[in-house]
Amino acid sequence: GRNVVIRHPDKIVLGNNVTIDDNCLIDARGAGPEGLVLEDNVIINRNCMIQAKAGPILLGKRTSIGSNSVIVSLGGIHIGEAVLTAGGCYISAGAYHFEDTGQAVMDQGAYTKGPIRIGSKSWLGTCVVVLDGVSIAPGAVVGAGSVVAKDVPKNSIAVGVPARIVKQRSTLQDNISQSHADNT
């Protein structure tokens, strides 16, 4: 795309057919030896910022990051294969100390509760916020505007602020079996 900024390209690994749209920032400054990896067929849509401040970032095959989204890693971010994020998502692994009121927050240092992990085949709706140290298991769906502060189990649907589980997804086979049981 146009106006794409790539910082520390020696720490960035791009798979085949990666798309980085207009006005994106890809910064691998603090990615460490694991680097910032965009696997095959990853799409980074317009106006996204992906920054490895102090931890690696991996976006699995066929993952699509929606326009105007931000991914910032202090403790690492691992996004699995075929993950779909809508526009305006904010995935941030890390936070700042703020206990000392005599100092600016930015001068008190950062910390992390651990990496963010988003499992394969998940979907994050528009403007979802995923906080430090959270794991979203494979197949999960997080509703628009939700703030994910706790782990989300496999194939769960989570919504709200803070996000809470409201339903479990089922497979087509589960639905066929249930329909058969209802008809007998």
Beta strands, then each sheet from edge to edge (+ up, - down):
strand 1: 5-7
strand 2: 12-14
strand 3: 19-20
strand 4: 25-27
strand 5: 36-38
strand 6: 43-44
strand 7: 49-52
strand 8: 57-59
strand 9: 64-65
strand 10: 70-73
strand 11: 77-79
strand 12: 84-85
strand 13: 90-93
strand 14: 95-96
strand 15: 110-111
strand 16: 116-118
strand 17: 123-124
strand 18: 129-130
strand 19: 135-136
strand 20: 141-142
strand 21: 147-148
strand 22: 156-159
strand 23: 164-168
sheet 1: 1+ 4+ 7+ 10+ 13+ 18+ 21+
sheet 2: 2+ 5+ 8+ 11+ 16+ 19+
sheet 3: 3+ 6+ 9+ 12+ 17+ 20+ 22+ 23-
sheet 4: 14+ 15-
end
